Amino acid sequence: MKDLDLDKMVREAAKSSGVSQYRLALDSGVSQGAICRFMNRNQTLTLRSASRLLTALRIRVELNKEK
């Protein structure tokens, strides 16, 4: 199974989107301060915040339980 680095995925998606942290905060409901701390690697994301940011960036991530 490949390890998932969710923080890295979200950080790269946010950077490559060109969307400002302010706009991302408005669209996701995650505070701009939390986004700033996350982008500067001073804080990790909760799964809920990561999900909100990815939804705002129109990125879908699907997790499946292995059998």
mmCIF file as Biopython writes it, N, C-alpha, C and O atoms, coordinates in Angstrom:
data_model
#
loop_
_atom_site.group_PDB
_atom_site.id
_atom_site.type_symbol
_atom_site.label_atom_id
_atom_site.label_alt_id
_atom_site.label_comp_id
_atom_site.label_asym_id
_atom_site.label_entity_id
_atom_site.label_seq_id
_atom_site.pdbx_PDB_ins_code
_atom_site.Cartn_x
_atom_site.Cartn_y
_atom_site.Cartn_z
_atom_site.occupancy
_atom_site.B_iso_or_equiv
_atom_site.auth_seq_id
_atom_site.auth_asym_id
_atom_site.pdbx_PDB_model_num
ATOM 1   N N  . MET A ? 1  ? 0.846   -1.178 0.000  1.0 0.0 1  A 1 
ATOM 2   C CA . MET A ? 1  ? 0.000   0.000  0.000  1.0 0.0 1  A 1 
ATOM 3   C C  . MET A ? 1  ? 0.890   1.240  0.000  1.0 0.0 1  A 1 
ATOM 4   O O  . MET A ? 1  ? 1.879   1.296  0.731  1.0 0.0 1  A 1 
ATOM 5   N N  . LYS A ? 2  ? 0.553   2.198  -0.789 1.0 0.0 2  A 1 
ATOM 6   C CA . LYS A ? 2  ? 1.305   3.448  -0.868 1.0 0.0 2  A 1 
ATOM 7   C C  . LYS A ? 2  ? 0.860   4.379  0.256  1.0 0.0 2  A 1 
ATOM 8   O O  . LYS A ? 2  ? -0.336  4.553  0.489  1.0 0.0 2  A 1 
ATOM 9   N N  . ASP A ? 3  ? 1.840   4.982  0.957  1.0 0.0 3  A 1 
ATOM 10  C CA . ASP A ? 3  ? 1.533   5.936  2.017  1.0 0.0 3  A 1 
ATOM 11  C C  . ASP A ? 3  ? 0.970   7.210  1.405  1.0 0.0 3  A 1 
ATOM 12  O O  . ASP A ? 3  ? 1.392   7.640  0.331  1.0 0.0 3  A 1 
ATOM 13  N N  . LEU A ? 4  ? 0.024   7.798  2.094  1.0 0.0 4  A 1 
ATOM 14  C CA . LEU A ? 4  ? -0.610  9.030  1.641  1.0 0.0 4  A 1 
ATOM 15  C C  . LEU A ? 4  ? -0.123  10.181 2.506  1.0 0.0 4  A 1 
ATOM 16  O O  . LEU A ? 4  ? -0.319  10.175 3.721  1.0 0.0 4  A 1 
ATOM 17  N N  . ASP A ? 5  ? 0.503   11.159 1.890  1.0 0.0 5  A 1 
ATOM 18  C CA . ASP A ? 5  ? 0.919   12.366 2.607  1.0 0.0 5  A 1 
ATOM 19  C C  . ASP A ? 5  ? -0.115  13.437 2.295  1.0 0.0 5  A 1 
ATOM 20  O O  . ASP A ? 5  ? 0.038   14.221 1.359  1.0 0.0 5  A 1 
ATOM 21  N N  . LEU A ? 6  ? -1.165  13.453 3.096  1.0 0.0 6  A 1 
ATOM 22  C CA . LEU A ? 6  ? -2.294  14.344 2.842  1.0 0.0 6  A 1 
ATOM 23  C C  . LEU A ? 6  ? -1.884  15.807 2.932  1.0 0.0 6  A 1 
ATOM 24  O O  . LEU A ? 6  ? -2.310  16.622 2.112  1.0 0.0 6  A 1 
ATOM 25  N N  . ASP A ? 7  ? -1.064  16.147 3.919  1.0 0.0 7  A 1 
ATOM 26  C CA . ASP A ? 7  ? -0.614  17.535 4.041  1.0 0.0 7  A 1 
ATOM 27  C C  . ASP A ? 7  ? 0.096   17.985 2.773  1.0 0.0 7  A 1 
ATOM 28  O O  . ASP A ? 7  ? -0.168  19.070 2.253  1.0 0.0 7  A 1 
ATOM 29  N N  . LYS A ? 8  ? 0.996   17.147 2.282  1.0 0.0 8  A 1 
ATOM 30  C CA . LYS A ? 8  ? 1.748   17.490 1.072  1.0 0.0 8  A 1 
ATOM 31  C C  . LYS A ? 8  ? 0.802   17.647 -0.121 1.0 0.0 8  A 1 
ATOM 32  O O  . LYS A ? 8  ? 0.952   18.572 -0.920 1.0 0.0 8  A 1 
ATOM 33  N N  . MET A ? 9  ? -0.162  16.747 -0.237 1.0 0.0 9  A 1 
ATOM 34  C CA . MET A ? 9  ? -1.114  16.792 -1.348 1.0 0.0 9  A 1 
ATOM 35  C C  . MET A ? 9  ? -1.919  18.089 -1.331 1.0 0.0 9  A 1 
ATOM 36  O O  . MET A ? 9  ? -2.079  18.747 -2.359 1.0 0.0 9  A 1 
ATOM 37  N N  . VAL A ? 10 ? -2.421  18.444 -0.157 1.0 0.0 10 A 1 
ATOM 38  C CA . VAL A ? 10 ? -3.246  19.655 -0.044 1.0 0.0 10 A 1 
ATOM 39  C C  . VAL A ? 10 ? -2.396  20.901 -0.274 1.0 0.0 10 A 1 
ATOM 40  O O  . VAL A ? 10 ? -2.819  21.829 -0.963 1.0 0.0 10 A 1 
ATOM 41  N N  . ARG A ? 11 ? -1.202  20.917 0.302  1.0 0.0 11 A 1 
ATOM 42  C CA . ARG A ? 11 ? -0.315  22.077 0.143  1.0 0.0 11 A 1 
ATOM 43  C C  . ARG A ? 11 ? 0.015   22.299 -1.333 1.0 0.0 11 A 1 
ATOM 44  O O  . ARG A ? 11 ? -0.063  23.425 -1.824 1.0 0.0 11 A 1 
ATOM 45  N N  . GLU A ? 12 ? 0.381   21.232 -2.037 1.0 0.0 12 A 1 
ATOM 46  C CA . GLU A ? 12 ? 0.714   21.354 -3.458 1.0 0.0 12 A 1 
ATOM 47  C C  . GLU A ? 12 ? -0.494  21.765 -4.290 1.0 0.0 12 A 1 
ATOM 48  O O  . GLU A ? 12 ? -0.367  22.564 -5.218 1.0 0.0 12 A 1 
ATOM 49  N N  . ALA A ? 13 ? -1.664  21.224 -3.964 1.0 0.0 13 A 1 
ATOM 50  C CA . ALA A ? 13 ? -2.879  21.585 -4.693 1.0 0.0 13 A 1 
ATOM 51  C C  . ALA A ? 13 ? -3.216  23.060 -4.493 1.0 0.0 13 A 1 
ATOM 52  O O  . ALA A ? 13 ? -3.601  23.750 -5.437 1.0 0.0 13 A 1 
ATOM 53  N N  . ALA A ? 14 ? -3.068  23.533 -3.267 1.0 0.0 14 A 1 
ATOM 54  C CA . ALA A ? 14 ? -3.361  24.945 -2.975 1.0 0.0 14 A 1 
ATOM 55  C C  . ALA A ? 14 ? -2.386  25.863 -3.705 1.0 0.0 14 A 1 
ATOM 56  O O  . ALA A ? 14 ? -2.792  26.873 -4.280 1.0 0.0 14 A 1 
ATOM 57  N N  . LYS A ? 15 ? -1.104  25.515 -3.684 1.0 0.0 15 A 1 
ATOM 58  C CA . LYS A ? 15 ? -0.099  26.345 -4.364 1.0 0.0 15 A 1 
ATOM 59  C C  . LYS A ? 15 ? -0.334  26.373 -5.870 1.0 0.0 15 A 1 
ATOM 60  O O  . LYS A ? 15 ? -0.296  27.437 -6.488 1.0 0.0 15 A 1 
ATOM 61  N N  . SER A ? 16 ? -0.576  25.212 -6.455 1.0 0.0 16 A 1 
ATOM 62  C CA . SER A ? 16 ? -0.712  25.153 -7.918 1.0 0.0 16 A 1 
ATOM 63  C C  . SER A ? 16 ? -2.034  25.735 -8.415 1.0 0.0 16 A 1 
ATOM 64  O O  . SER A ? 16 ? -2.164  26.050 -9.598 1.0 0.0 16 A 1 
ATOM 65  N N  . SER A ? 17 ? -3.019  25.879 -7.518 1.0 0.0 17 A 1 
ATOM 66  C CA . SER A ? 17 ? -4.321  26.413 -7.936 1.0 0.0 17 A 1 
ATOM 67  C C  . SER A ? 17 ? -4.269  27.906 -8.226 1.0 0.0 17 A 1 
ATOM 68  O O  . SER A ? 17 ? -5.055  28.421 -9.021 1.0 0.0 17 A 1 
ATOM 69  N N  . GLY A ? 18 ? -3.337  28.595 -7.575 1.0 0.0 18 A 1 
ATOM 70  C CA . GLY A ? 18 ? -3.265  30.042 -7.740 1.0 0.0 18 A 1 
ATOM 71  C C  . GLY A ? 18 ? -4.309  30.793 -6.937 1.0 0.0 18 A 1 
ATOM 72  O O  . GLY A ? 18 ? -4.407  32.015 -7.045 1.0 0.0 18 A 1 
ATOM 73  N N  . VAL A ? 19 ? -5.089  30.086 -6.137 1.0 0.0 19 A 1 
ATOM 74  C CA . VAL A ? 19 ? -6.130  30.704 -5.318 1.0 0.0 19 A 1 
ATOM 75  C C  . VAL A ? 19 ? -5.466  31.308 -4.074 1.0 0.0 19 A 1 
ATOM 76  O O  . VAL A ? 19 ? -4.600  30.684 -3.461 1.0 0.0 19 A 1 
ATOM 77  N N  . SER A ? 20 ? -5.873  32.507 -3.715 1.0 0.0 20 A 1 
ATOM 78  C CA . SER A ? 20 ? -5.299  33.148 -2.527 1.0 0.0 20 A 1 
ATOM 79  C C  . SER A ? 20 ? -5.774  32.431 -1.264 1.0 0.0 20 A 1 
ATOM 80  O O  . SER A ? 20 ? -6.809  31.765 -1.259 1.0 0.0 20 A 1 
ATOM 81  N N  . GLN A ? 21 ? -4.997  32.582 -0.202 1.0 0.0 21 A 1 
ATOM 82  C CA . GLN A ? 21 ? -5.394  31.995 1.075  1.0 0.0 21 A 1 
ATOM 83  C C  . GLN A ? 21 ? -6.714  32.597 1.552  1.0 0.0 21 A 1 
ATOM 84  O O  . GLN A ? 21 ? -7.540  31.902 2.143  1.0 0.0 21 A 1 
ATOM 85  N N  . TYR A ? 22 ? -6.906  33.872 1.297  1.0 0.0 22 A 1 
ATOM 86  C CA . TYR A ? 22 ? -8.158  34.536 1.668  1.0 0.0 22 A 1 
ATOM 87  C C  . TYR A ? 22 ? -9.349  33.889 0.956  1.0 0.0 22 A 1 
ATOM 88  O O  . TYR A ? 22 ? -10.353 33.566 1.591  1.0 0.0 22 A 1 
ATOM 89  N N  . ARG A ? 23 ? -9.235  33.701 -0.356 1.0 0.0 23 A 1 
ATOM 90  C CA . ARG A ? 23 ? -10.318 33.095 -1.129 1.0 0.0 23 A 1 
ATOM 91  C C  . ARG A ? 23 ? -10.559 31.654 -0.696 1.0 0.0 23 A 1 
ATOM 92  O O  . ARG A ? 23 ? -11.700 31.205 -0.587 1.0 0.0 23 A 1 
ATOM 93  N N  . LEU A ? 24 ? -9.462  30.937 -0.451 1.0 0.0 24 A 1 
ATOM 94  C CA . LEU A ? 24 ? -9.579  29.553 -0.011 1.0 0.0 24 A 1 
ATOM 95  C C  . LEU A ? 24 ? -10.280 29.470 1.344  1.0 0.0 24 A 1 
ATOM 96  O O  . LEU A ? 24 ? -11.079 28.565 1.581  1.0 0.0 24 A 1 
ATOM 97  N N  . ALA A ? 25 ? -9.980  30.407 2.218  1.0 0.0 25 A 1 
ATOM 98  C CA . ALA A ? 25 ? -10.642 30.453 3.523  1.0 0.0 25 A 1 
ATOM 99  C C  . ALA A ? 25 ? -12.145 30.699 3.351  1.0 0.0 25 A 1 
ATOM 100 O O  . ALA A ? 25 ? -12.959 30.034 3.992  1.0 0.0 25 A 1 
ATOM 101 N N  . LEU A ? 26 ? -12.506 31.636 2.500  1.0 0.0 26 A 1 
ATOM 102 C CA . LEU A ? 26 ? -13.924 31.919 2.263  1.0 0.0 26 A 1 
ATOM 103 C C  . LEU A ? 26 ? -14.645 30.713 1.672  1.0 0.0 26 A 1 
ATOM 104 O O  . LEU A ? 26 ? -15.756 30.378 2.084  1.0 0.0 26 A 1 
ATOM 105 N N  . ASP A ? 27 ? -14.011 30.075 0.715  1.0 0.0 27 A 1 
ATOM 106 C CA . ASP A ? 27 ? -14.644 28.950 0.015  1.0 0.0 27 A 1 
ATOM 107 C C  . ASP A ? 27 ? -14.714 27.676 0.850  1.0 0.0 27 A 1 
ATOM 108 O O  . ASP A ? 27 ? -15.607 26.851 0.655  1.0 0.0 27 A 1 
ATOM 109 N N  . SER A ? 28 ? -13.773 27.515 1.780  1.0 0.0 28 A 1 
ATOM 110 C CA . SER A ? 28 ? -13.688 26.255 2.532  1.0 0.0 28 A 1 
ATOM 111 C C  . SER A ? 28 ? -14.274 26.329 3.933  1.0 0.0 28 A 1 
ATOM 112 O O  . SER A ? 28 ? -14.686 25.311 4.488  1.0 0.0 28 A 1 
ATOM 113 N N  . GLY A ? 29 ? -14.315 27.519 4.504  1.0 0.0 29 A 1 
ATOM 114 C CA . GLY A ? 29 ? -14.752 27.631 5.892  1.0 0.0 29 A 1 
ATOM 115 C C  . GLY A ? 29 ? -13.630 27.364 6.885  1.0 0.0 29 A 1 
ATOM 116 O O  . GLY A ? 29 ? -13.869 27.330 8.092  1.0 0.0 29 A 1 
ATOM 117 N N  . VAL A ? 30 ? -12.410 27.174 6.393  1.0 0.0 30 A 1 
ATOM 118 C CA . VAL A ? 30 ? -11.232 27.016 7.243  1.0 0.0 30 A 1 
ATOM 119 C C  . VAL A ? 30 ? -10.635 28.408 7.406  1.0 0.0 30 A 1 
ATOM 120 O O  . VAL A ? 30 ? -10.502 29.140 6.424  1.0 0.0 30 A 1 
ATOM 121 N N  . SER A ? 31 ? -10.274 28.784 8.626  1.0 0.0 31 A 1 
ATOM 122 C CA . SER A ? 31 ? -9.784  30.141 8.848  1.0 0.0 31 A 1 
ATOM 123 C C  . SER A ? 31 ? -8.521  30.435 8.049  1.0 0.0 31 A 1 
ATOM 124 O O  . SER A ? 31 ? -7.704  29.550 7.794  1.0 0.0 31 A 1 
ATOM 125 N N  . GLN A ? 32 ? -8.381  31.691 7.664  1.0 0.0 32 A 1 
ATOM 126 C CA . GLN A ? 32 ? -7.203  32.098 6.912  1.0 0.0 32 A 1 
ATOM 127 C C  . GLN A ? 32 ? -5.938  31.878 7.751  1.0 0.0 32 A 1 
ATOM 128 O O  . GLN A ? 32 ? -4.894  31.508 7.215  1.0 0.0 32 A 1 
ATOM 129 N N  . GLY A ? 33 ? -6.031  32.102 9.045  1.0 0.0 33 A 1 
ATOM 130 C CA . GLY A ? 33 ? -4.897  31.881 9.936  1.0 0.0 33 A 1 
ATOM 131 C C  . GLY A ? 33 ? -4.448  30.425 9.935  1.0 0.0 33 A 1 
ATOM 132 O O  . GLY A ? 33 ? -3.254  30.132 9.895  1.0 0.0 33 A 1 
ATOM 133 N N  . ALA A ? 34 ? -5.424  29.512 9.980  1.0 0.0 34 A 1 
ATOM 134 C CA . ALA A ? 34 ? -5.100  28.079 9.964  1.0 0.0 34 A 1 
ATOM 135 C C  . ALA A ? 34 ? -4.460  27.696 8.631  1.0 0.0 34 A 1 
ATOM 136 O O  . ALA A ? 34 ? -3.518  26.904 8.591  1.0 0.0 34 A 1 
ATOM 137 N N  . ILE A ? 35 ? -4.977  28.263 7.544  1.0 0.0 35 A 1 
ATOM 138 C CA . ILE A ? 35 ? -4.409  27.975 6.225  1.0 0.0 35 A 1 
ATOM 139 C C  . ILE A ? 35 ? -2.984  28.503 6.153  1.0 0.0 35 A 1 
ATOM 140 O O  . ILE A ? 35 ? -2.097  27.824 5.635  1.0 0.0 35 A 1 
ATOM 141 N N  . CYS A ? 36 ? -2.757  29.700 6.665  1.0 0.0 36 A 1 
ATOM 142 C CA . CYS A ? 36 ? -1.417  30.294 6.666  1.0 0.0 36 A 1 
ATOM 143 C C  . CYS A ? 36 ? -0.445  29.434 7.472  1.0 0.0 36 A 1 
ATOM 144 O O  . CYS A ? 36 ? 0.659   29.146 7.010  1.0 0.0 36 A 1 
ATOM 145 N N  . ARG A ? 37 ? -0.848  29.027 8.670  1.0 0.0 37 A 1 
ATOM 146 C CA . ARG A ? 37 ? 0.026   28.187 9.506  1.0 0.0 37 A 1 
ATOM 147 C C  . ARG A ? 37 ? 0.315   26.860 8.812  1.0 0.0 37 A 1 
ATOM 148 O O  . ARG A ? 37 ? 1.442   26.366 8.858  1.0 0.0 37 A 1 
ATOM 149 N N  . PHE A ? 38 ? -0.687  26.288 8.176  1.0 0.0 38 A 1 
ATOM 150 C CA . PHE A ? 38 ? -0.511  25.031 7.457  1.0 0.0 38 A 1 
ATOM 151 C C  . PHE A ? 38 ? 0.447   25.203 6.279  1.0 0.0 38 A 1 
ATOM 152 O O  . PHE A ? 38 ? 1.360   24.399 6.094  1.0 0.0 38 A 1 
ATOM 153 N N  . MET A ? 39 ? 0.238   26.241 5.493  1.0 0.0 39 A 1 
ATOM 154 C CA . MET A ? 39 ? 1.075   26.452 4.315  1.0 0.0 39 A 1 
ATOM 155 C C  . MET A ? 39 ? 2.526   26.727 4.700  1.0 0.0 39 A 1 
ATOM 156 O O  . MET A ? 39 ? 3.441   26.406 3.942  1.0 0.0 39 A 1 
ATOM 157 N N  . ASN A ? 40 ? 2.739   27.318 5.873  1.0 0.0 40 A 1 
ATOM 158 C CA . ASN A ? 40 ? 4.090   27.587 6.367  1.0 0.0 40 A 1 
ATOM 159 C C  . ASN A ? 40 ? 4.661   26.430 7.180  1.0 0.0 40 A 1 
ATOM 160 O O  . ASN A ? 40 ? 5.717   26.558 7.800  1.0 0.0 40 A 1 
ATOM 161 N N  . ARG A ? 41 ? 3.964   25.312 7.174  1.0 0.0 41 A 1 
ATOM 162 C CA . ARG A ? 41 ? 4.378   24.081 7.861  1.0 0.0 41 A 1 
ATOM 163 C C  . ARG A ? 41 ? 4.486   24.236 9.385  1.0 0.0 41 A 1 
ATOM 164 O O  . ARG A ? 41 ? 5.296   23.565 10.025 1.0 0.0 41 A 1 
ATOM 165 N N  . ASN A ? 42 ? 3.681   25.104 9.948  1.0 0.0 42 A 1 
ATOM 166 C CA . ASN A ? 42 ? 3.656   25.290 11.399 1.0 0.0 42 A 1 
ATOM 167 C C  . ASN A ? 42 ? 2.502   24.538 12.050 1.0 0.0 42 A 1 
ATOM 168 O O  . ASN A ? 42 ? 2.366   24.533 13.273 1.0 0.0 42 A 1 
ATOM 169 N N  . GLN A ? 43 ? 1.676   23.908 11.229 1.0 0.0 43 A 1 
ATOM 170 C CA . GLN A ? 43 ? 0.493   23.209 11.736 1.0 0.0 43 A 1 
ATOM 171 C C  . GLN A ? 43 ? 0.105   22.148 10.726 1.0 0.0 43 A 1 
ATOM 172 O O  . GLN A ? 43 ? 0.243   22.358 9.520  1.0 0.0 43 A 1 
ATOM 173 N N  . THR A ? 44 ? -0.379  21.015 11.201 1.0 0.0 44 A 1 
ATOM 174 C CA . THR A ? 44 ? -0.917  20.010 10.294 1.0 0.0 44 A 1 
ATOM 175 C C  . THR A ? 44 ? -2.425  20.196 10.210 1.0 0.0 44 A 1 
ATOM 176 O O  . THR A ? 44 ? -3.015  20.911 11.019 1.0 0.0 44 A 1 
ATOM 177 N N  . LEU A ? 45 ? -3.028  19.568 9.253  1.0 0.0 45 A 1 
ATOM 178 C CA . LEU A ? 45 ? -4.466  19.679 9.060  1.0 0.0 45 A 1 
ATOM 179 C C  . LEU A ? 45 ? -5.203  18.533 9.730  1.0 0.0 45 A 1 
ATOM 180 O O  . LEU A ? 45 ? -4.693  17.416 9.822  1.0 0.0 45 A 1 
ATOM 181 N N  . THR A ? 46 ? -6.397  18.821 10.192 1.0 0.0 46 A 1 
ATOM 182 C CA . THR A ? 46 ? -7.290  17.735 10.584 1.0 0.0 46 A 1 
ATOM 183 C C  . THR A ? 46 ? -7.855  17.160 9.294  1.0 0.0 46 A 1 
ATOM 184 O O  . THR A ? 46 ? -7.810  17.813 8.252  1.0 0.0 46 A 1 
ATOM 185 N N  . LEU A ? 47 ? -8.376  15.968 9.355  1.0 0.0 47 A 1 
ATOM 186 C CA . LEU A ? 47 ? -8.973  15.363 8.172  1.0 0.0 47 A 1 
ATOM 187 C C  . LEU A ? 47 ? -10.151 16.212 7.689  1.0 0.0 47 A 1 
ATOM 188 O O  . LEU A ? 47 ? -10.373 16.346 6.485  1.0 0.0 47 A 1 
ATOM 189 N N  . ARG A ? 48 ? -10.893 16.775 8.619  1.0 0.0 48 A 1 
ATOM 190 C CA . ARG A ? 48 ? -12.041 17.619 8.268  1.0 0.0 48 A 1 
ATOM 191 C C  . ARG A ? 48 ? -11.598 18.869 7.504  1.0 0.0 48 A 1 
ATOM 192 O O  . ARG A ? 48 ? -12.195 19.225 6.487  1.0 0.0 48 A 1 
ATOM 193 N N  . SER A ? 49 ? -10.547 19.533 7.999  1.0 0.0 49 A 1 
ATOM 194 C CA . SER A ? 49 ? -10.042 20.728 7.315  1.0 0.0 49 A 1 
ATOM 195 C C  . SER A ? 49 ? -9.473  20.383 5.947  1.0 0.0 49 A 1 
ATOM 196 O O  . SER A ? 49 ? -9.692  21.109 4.977  1.0 0.0 49 A 1 
ATOM 197 N N  . ALA A ? 50 ? -8.749  19.282 5.869  1.0 0.0 50 A 1 
ATOM 198 C CA . ALA A ? 50 ? -8.196  18.840 4.582  1.0 0.0 50 A 1 
ATOM 199 C C  . ALA A ? 50 ? -9.321  18.589 3.593  1.0 0.0 50 A 1 
ATOM 200 O O  . ALA A ? 50 ? -9.231  18.982 2.430  1.0 0.0 50 A 1 
ATOM 201 N N  . SER A ? 51 ? -10.368 17.940 4.048  1.0 0.0 51 A 1 
ATOM 202 C CA . SER A ? 51 ? -11.513 17.663 3.188  1.0 0.0 51 A 1 
ATOM 203 C C  . SER A ? 51 ? -12.161 18.954 2.701  1.0 0.0 51 A 1 
ATOM 204 O O  . SER A ? 51 ? -12.516 19.066 1.528  1.0 0.0 51 A 1 
ATOM 205 N N  . ARG A ? 52 ? -12.315 19.920 3.587  1.0 0.0 52 A 1 
ATOM 206 C CA . ARG A ? 52 ? -12.920 21.206 3.211  1.0 0.0 52 A 1 
ATOM 207 C C  . ARG A ? 52 ? -12.058 21.953 2.193  1.0 0.0 52 A 1 
ATOM 208 O O  . ARG A ? 52 ? -12.573 22.526 1.233  1.0 0.0 52 A 1 
ATOM 209 N N  . LEU A ? 53 ? -10.749 21.942 2.411  1.0 0.0 53 A 1 
ATOM 210 C CA . LEU A ? 53 ? -9.854  22.622 1.475  1.0 0.0 53 A 1 
ATOM 211 C C  . LEU A ? 53 ? -9.876  21.943 0.108  1.0 0.0 53 A 1 
ATOM 212 O O  . LEU A ? 53 ? -9.944  22.614 -0.922 1.0 0.0 53 A 1 
ATOM 213 N N  . LEU A ? 54 ? -9.818  20.620 0.100  1.0 0.0 54 A 1 
ATOM 214 C CA . LEU A ? 54 ? -9.844  19.900 -1.178 1.0 0.0 54 A 1 
ATOM 215 C C  . LEU A ? 54 ? -11.162 20.126 -1.910 1.0 0.0 54 A 1 
ATOM 216 O O  . LEU A ? 54 ? -11.178 20.271 -3.133 1.0 0.0 54 A 1 
ATOM 217 N N  . THR A ? 55 ? -12.253 20.156 -1.177 1.0 0.0 55 A 1 
ATOM 218 C CA . THR A ? 55 ? -13.555 20.430 -1.803 1.0 0.0 55 A 1 
ATOM 219 C C  . THR A ? 55 ? -13.565 21.827 -2.416 1.0 0.0 55 A 1 
ATOM 220 O O  . THR A ? 55 ? -14.052 22.015 -3.531 1.0 0.0 55 A 1 
ATOM 221 N N  . ALA A ? 56 ? -13.034 22.797 -1.694 1.0 0.0 56 A 1 
ATOM 222 C CA . ALA A ? 56 ? -12.968 24.171 -2.203 1.0 0.0 56 A 1 
ATOM 223 C C  . ALA A ? 56 ? -12.082 24.247 -3.449 1.0 0.0 56 A 1 
ATOM 224 O O  . ALA A ? 56 ? -12.323 25.060 -4.341 1.0 0.0 56 A 1 
ATOM 225 N N  . LEU A ? 57 ? -11.057 23.396 -3.503 1.0 0.0 57 A 1 
ATOM 226 C CA . LEU A ? 57 ? -10.160 23.365 -4.666 1.0 0.0 57 A 1 
ATOM 227 C C  . LEU A ? 57 ? -10.688 22.462 -5.783 1.0 0.0 57 A 1 
ATOM 228 O O  . LEU A ? 57 ? -10.052 22.304 -6.825 1.0 0.0 57 A 1 
ATOM 229 N N  . ARG A ? 58 ? -11.859 21.877 -5.544 1.0 0.0 58 A 1 
ATOM 230 C CA . ARG A ? 58 ? -12.513 20.974 -6.506 1.0 0.0 58 A 1 
ATOM 231 C C  . ARG A ? 58 ? -11.656 19.741 -6.806 1.0 0.0 58 A 1 
ATOM 232 O O  . ARG A ? 58 ? -11.501 19.322 -7.953 1.0 0.0 58 A 1 
ATOM 233 N N  . ILE A ? 59 ? -11.109 19.181 -5.726 1.0 0.0 59 A 1 
ATOM 234 C CA . ILE A ? 59 ? -10.311 17.966 -5.828 1.0 0.0 59 A 1 
ATOM 235 C C  . ILE A ? 59 ? -10.991 16.900 -4.990 1.0 0.0 59 A 1 
ATOM 236 O O  . ILE A ? 59 ? -11.336 17.127 -3.831 1.0 0.0 59 A 1 
ATOM 237 N N  . ARG A ? 60 ? -11.176 15.759 -5.579 1.0 0.0 60 A 1 
ATOM 238 C CA . ARG A ? 60 ? -11.835 14.653 -4.894 1.0 0.0 60 A 1 
ATOM 239 C C  . ARG A ? 60 ? -10.817 13.581 -4.538 1.0 0.0 60 A 1 
ATOM 240 O O  . ARG A ? 60 ? -10.066 13.116 -5.395 1.0 0.0 60 A 1 
ATOM 241 N N  . VAL A ? 61 ? -10.797 13.199 -3.289 1.0 0.0 61 A 1 
ATOM 242 C CA . VAL A ? 61 ? -9.927  12.136 -2.828 1.0 0.0 61 A 1 
ATOM 243 C C  . VAL A ? 61 ? -10.825 11.046 -2.265 1.0 0.0 61 A 1 
ATOM 244 O O  . VAL A ? 61 ? -11.718 11.314 -1.462 1.0 0.0 61 A 1 
ATOM 245 N N  . GLU A ? 62 ? -10.580 9.828  -2.689 1.0 0.0 62 A 1 
ATOM 246 C CA . GLU A ? 62 ? -11.395 8.720  -2.239 1.0 0.0 62 A 1 
ATOM 247 C C  . GLU A ? 62 ? -10.519 7.730  -1.482 1.0 0.0 62 A 1 
ATOM 248 O O  . GLU A ? 62 ? -9.484  7.293  -1.985 1.0 0.0 62 A 1 
ATOM 249 N N  . LEU A ? 63 ? -10.936 7.386  -0.286 1.0 0.0 63 A 1 
ATOM 250 C CA . LEU A ? 63 ? -10.219 6.410  0.519  1.0 0.0 63 A 1 
ATOM 251 C C  . LEU A ? 63 ? -11.030 5.124  0.556  1.0 0.0 63 A 1 
ATOM 252 O O  . LEU A ? 63 ? -12.240 5.145  0.780  1.0 0.0 63 A 1 
ATOM 253 N N  . ASN A ? 64 ? -10.361 4.026  0.336  1.0 0.0 64 A 1 
ATOM 254 C CA . ASN A ? 64 ? -11.032 2.727  0.360  1.0 0.0 64 A 1 
ATOM 255 C C  . ASN A ? 64 ? -10.325 1.804  1.332  1.0 0.0 64 A 1 
ATOM 256 O O  . ASN A ? 64 ? -9.096  1.759  1.383  1.0 0.0 64 A 1 
ATOM 257 N N  . LYS A ? 65 ? -11.091 1.086  2.084  1.0 0.0 65 A 1 
ATOM 258 C CA . LYS A ? 65 ? -10.538 0.127  3.018  1.0 0.0 65 A 1 
ATOM 259 C C  . LYS A ? 65 ? -10.074 -1.111 2.255  1.0 0.0 65 A 1 
ATOM 260 O O  . LYS A ? 65 ? -10.777 -1.641 1.395  1.0 0.0 65 A 1 
ATOM 261 N N  . GLU A ? 66 ? -8.874  -1.548 2.599  1.0 0.0 66 A 1 
ATOM 262 C CA . GLU A ? 66 ? -8.357  -2.747 1.952  1.0 0.0 66 A 1 
ATOM 263 C C  . GLU A ? 66 ? -9.118  -3.962 2.475  1.0 0.0 66 A 1 
ATOM 264 O O  . GLU A ? 66 ? -9.554  -3.995 3.626  1.0 0.0 66 A 1 
ATOM 265 N N  . LYS A ? 67 ? -9.264  -4.945 1.614  1.0 0.0 67 A 1 
ATOM 266 C CA . LYS A ? 67 ? -9.970  -6.179 2.007  1.0 0.0 67 A 1 
ATOM 267 C C  . LYS A ? 67 ? -9.019  -7.148 2.631  1.0 0.0 67 A 1 
ATOM 268 O O  . LYS A ? 67 ? -9.422  -8.242 3.025  1.0 0.0 67 A 1 
#
